[in-house]
Amino acid sequence: MPSARLQQLLKFLESSPDDAFLLFAMAKEYEKGGDDENAMTYYQRLYESSPEYVGLYYHLGKLYERQEKPVEAFKTYTEGMGVAKQQGDQHALNELAGARLILGDEDDFL
């Protein structure tokens, strides 16, 4: 049975199905419960509806890493770095660059 928080978020989503914050919160809630499959579903919905939501990229990249998909993680971090640059979000840019650096450099993923 879904947690009370998850049930509440699902109810909110009924009236605002593309709300970026709610989609992100759903993904994080599923992650917290160890349900990476549903977390991925909500991250993908968020990506499709709000690709400018910069917080998405770090967490989605980490999920790809846990799923042992380093190429997808590297691409996600790289794309997120572009979004962070466009928005002038230096903190997010640094966080994404650091996560990407841990995976390797571009030569490892060409």
N, C-alpha and C positions, 0 to 999 in steps of 0.2 A: 504494500500500500504506500502511495506517495506521502512524503512528509507534509505537515501542515503548510509549511512555507511553499512547497512545490504546488500544492493544491491552490493556494492563494495566487501564486504567479500564473498558473493555468487559467484561473478565473479572470485575472486582469488581461491576459492575452486574448481572451474571447472578444473583448471590446476594442483592443488595440493590437491586432495580430502582427504588425510590422514595427512595433515599438522597439527601438534598438536596445534600450536599457533592459527591458523585460526579456528580450531574446538572450542577451548576455547573461542576465541573472538566471534564466532557465538553464543555460549551458553550464554555468558554474555550479548550480545546485545539483545537476545530474553528475557532474564531475565529483563533487563532494561525496555523493552517494556511491561512487565507484562505477557509475553507468556511463562509460566513455562513448558507447554507441549513440545514446540519446544526446549526450553532450555535443557530439559531432554534428548531429542533425540540427541542433539549435545554432551552433556556430556557423554552419553552412547557410541556414536561413538568414542569419544576421549578415553574413557576407553578401548574400544576394540582394538583400533589401537596403543595407546601409554599409557599403564598402568603405565609407569614410570614418567609420567607428574604429578609431585607432587602437583601442584596448583589445579589440578582437584578435589582432595579429600575434601578439605575444602568447596569449593563452591557447590559441589554435595551434601555433607552432609547437608549444610544449605538449599538446595532446598528440600531435603527429610524432613527436619524439618518443613519447610513451608507447605509441603503436609501432615503433621501430621503422618509421618512414622519414629518414633524415632528408631526403631530397625534397619532399613536400614541406618539411619544416623549414629548410633553408629558403625555399621559394616564398613561403609565407612570411618569414622574417624580412626578406628582401622587399617584398611588396609593401609590408607594413612600414618599413623605413621610408619608402617613397611617400606614403600617406602622411607619416609624421613630419617629414620635411615640408610637404605642402601646407601643413597646418602650423608649422613653426613650433612643434611640440618637441623640444630638445630632450626632455626626460624620456619620452617614449622612444625617440630615436636612439638614445644611448642604451636603453634597455634592450631594444630589438637588435642593435648592433652587437651588444655583448652576447646575447643568446646565439646569434648567428656565428660569431667568432668561435664560440665553444664547439660548434659543429665542424668547423673547418673554413677554408677559404674557397673562393669561386672555382679554383682549379679542381677542387675535389668534387664539384657538382656539374661540371660541363660534360 
